[in-house]
């Protein structure tokens, strides 16, 4: 009789031991790369902590939303009380600004030679009164083929003396231009976007009139990868 109960007890212990071993294998053998806290239940995507890329359960990438650069500039200009001038594509047929276009005859001729199949050789011109005297100055962006690179496009500031336009300042700008809302030294300040040599992706500088030309005065903001941060 005791032998019968002993056999039953041994069988029960064996079943419990086997069950415990199977549960342990099930737990420790589960994929450790999928972190439950990193699972986005809305689309079944797993966020890779080593990058900003989302990975689907099937291994495919989920597209990420890129920063809205135009909205970031608009927000920055609101913060620093600046406005963005309106640029107009201009060529030799533009009556109001053909005399400005004529100043760039040699550059345009070279571009036509190097890029003969380009559909348009227009440059961008914004007319704005920078001195408050009722006469417009001109901001010219040389957005011609071969002229723009990682540093941006050449940007000129022109003033008119009698019937002749003269270039008084030149920069490279890789973003929208901002115009201040008040005169300093007789001219409105300019906000110019430039590549940074301080490790930032890019920065916006305030340029002020020195008496003969525009010169950099202060870094207003830098781009941290997702937004502009005021300095």
C-alpha positions in Angstrom: 0.0 0.0 0.0 2.7 2.4 1.0 4.6 1.5 -2.2 1.5 2.6 -4.2 1.4 6.0 -2.5 5.1 6.4 -2.8 5.0 5.8 -6.6 2.1 8.3 -7.0 4.0 11.0 -5.0 7.1 10.5 -7.1 5.1 10.9 -10.3 3.6 14.1 -9.0 7.0 15.5 -8.1 8.3 14.6 -11.5 5.4 16.4 -13.3 6.0 19.5 -11.2 9.7 19.5 -11.9 9.2 19.1 -15.7 6.6 21.9 -15.7 8.9 24.3 -13.9 11.7 23.6 -16.3 9.4 24.2 -19.3 8.2 27.5 -17.9 11.8 28.6 -17.3 12.8 27.8 -20.9 9.7 29.7 -22.1 10.7 32.9 -20.1 14.4 32.9 -20.7 14.1 31.9 -24.3 11.8 34.9 -25.3 13.4 37.6 -27.5 15.1 40.1 -25.3 15.5 42.7 -28.1 11.8 43.6 -28.0 11.3 45.9 -25.0 7.6 46.0 -24.1 8.0 49.6 -22.9 9.3 50.5 -26.4 6.3 49.0 -28.3 4.0 51.5 -29.9 0.6 49.9 -29.6 -0.9 52.3 -32.1 1.0 50.8 -35.1 2.8 47.9 -33.7 6.2 49.6 -34.2 9.2 49.1 -32.0 11.4 52.2 -31.4 15.1 51.5 -31.8 16.8 53.3 -28.9 20.0 53.6 -30.9 18.4 55.7 -33.6 15.4 57.7 -34.5 14.1 55.1 -36.8 11.0 53.1 -35.9 11.0 49.4 -36.9 7.8 47.5 -37.7 7.3 44.0 -36.3 8.0 42.6 -39.7 11.4 44.5 -39.8 10.3 47.4 -42.1 11.0 51.0 -41.3 8.3 53.4 -40.3 8.7 56.9 -41.9 9.6 59.6 -39.4 8.2 63.2 -39.6 10.9 65.7 -40.6 11.1 69.1 -38.9 9.1 71.8 -40.7 11.9 74.3 -41.5 9.6 77.0 -42.9 7.4 76.9 -39.8 10.5 77.0 -37.6 11.7 80.2 -39.4 8.3 81.8 -39.2 8.2 81.1 -35.5 11.8 82.5 -35.0 11.0 85.7 -36.9 7.9 86.2 -34.8 10.0 85.9 -31.7 12.6 88.4 -32.8 10.1 90.8 -34.4 11.3 90.3 -38.0 9.6 90.0 -41.3 10.5 88.0 -44.4 10.7 89.9 -47.7 9.0 88.6 -50.8 11.5 87.6 -53.5 10.4 87.6 -57.2 12.1 85.6 -59.9 13.6 88.2 -62.3 15.1 87.9 -65.8 15.9 90.3 -68.6 12.2 90.7 -69.5 11.3 92.0 -66.0 10.8 95.7 -66.7 10.9 97.0 -63.1 14.2 95.3 -62.2 15.9 94.7 -65.5 18.6 97.2 -64.6 19.5 95.1 -61.6 19.5 91.9 -63.6 21.9 93.6 -66.0 24.5 93.9 -63.2 24.9 90.1 -63.3 25.4 89.8 -67.1 28.8 88.1 -66.8 27.7 85.6 -64.2 24.5 84.7 -66.2 26.6 84.3 -69.4 28.9 81.9 -67.7 26.0 79.9 -66.3 24.4 79.7 -69.7 27.7 78.4 -71.1 28.1 75.7 -68.4 24.4 74.8 -68.1 22.9 75.3 -71.6 19.9 73.1 -71.0 18.6 75.1 -68.0 15.0 76.3 -68.6 15.4 79.6 -66.7 18.3 81.9 -65.7 16.3 84.0 -63.4 17.6 85.5 -60.1 15.6 86.3 -57.0 15.0 90.0 -56.2 13.2 91.6 -53.2 12.7 95.4 -53.2 12.4 96.9 -49.7 13.0 100.2 -48.1 15.9 99.5 -45.7 16.4 103.1 -44.7 12.9 104.5 -44.3 13.5 107.3 -46.8 10.8 106.1 -49.2 13.3 104.6 -51.7 13.7 100.9 -52.1 17.0 99.0 -51.7 17.3 95.6 -53.4 18.2 92.2 -51.9 19.4 89.8 -54.6 19.7 86.1 -54.3 21.9 84.5 -57.0 20.0 81.2 -57.1 21.6 80.3 -60.4 22.7 76.8 -61.3 26.2 76.1 -59.8 26.0 79.1 -57.5 24.4 77.5 -54.5 26.1 74.9 -52.3 26.1 73.6 -48.8 26.9 77.1 -47.5 23.9 78.5 -49.3 23.4 81.0 -52.1 25.2 84.3 -52.7 23.1 87.2 -51.4 23.8 90.9 -52.3 22.4 94.1 -50.9 22.1 96.9 -53.5 21.5 100.7 -53.1 20.6 103.1 -55.8 22.5 106.3 -56.4 20.8 108.4 -59.0 20.0 105.9 -61.8 22.8 103.4 -60.9 22.6 100.4 -58.6 25.6 99.6 -56.4 26.3 96.4 -54.4 27.1 97.5 -50.8 27.1 94.1 -49.1 27.5 90.4 -50.0 27.0 87.3 -48.0 26.2 83.5 -48.3 22.8 82.7 -46.9 21.4 79.2 -46.5 17.9 80.2 -45.3 15.2 82.8 -45.4 16.2 86.4 -44.8 14.7 88.4 -42.0 14.2 92.1 -41.8 14.1 93.9 -38.4 11.3 96.2 -37.4 13.5 99.2 -36.4 16.3 101.3 -37.7 19.8 101.1 -36.3 22.5 103.5 -37.6 20.0 104.6 -40.3 19.3 101.1 -41.7 17.1 98.1 -40.8 19.0 95.2 -39.4 19.1 91.9 -41.4 18.9 88.4 -40.1 21.0 86.1 -42.2 21.2 82.3 -42.0 24.7 80.8 -42.2 26.6 77.6 -41.6 28.1 77.5 -38.1 31.7 77.0 -37.3 30.9 76.3 -33.6 29.5 72.8 -34.1 25.8 73.8 -34.7 24.0 72.7 -37.8 23.3 76.3 -38.6 22.7 79.7 -37.1 21.0 83.0 -37.7 23.0 86.2 -37.3 22.0 89.8 -36.9 23.7 92.0 -39.4 23.9 95.8 -38.8 24.8 98.7 -41.0 28.4 100.0 -40.2 28.1 103.2 -42.3 29.3 101.6 -45.5 28.2 98.0 -45.5 26.4 95.4 -43.4 28.5 93.5 -40.8 27.7 90.6 -38.5 26.9 91.8 -35.0 25.4 89.0 -33.0 24.2 85.3 -33.2 20.5 85.4 -32.7 19.6 81.7 -32.7 21.1 78.3 -33.7 19.4 75.2 -35.1 19.6 72.2 -32.8 18.3 69.7 -35.3 14.6 70.1 -34.6 14.1 73.8 -33.8 15.8 77.2 -33.4 17.1 78.1 -30.0 17.5 81.8 -29.1 21.0 82.9 -27.9 
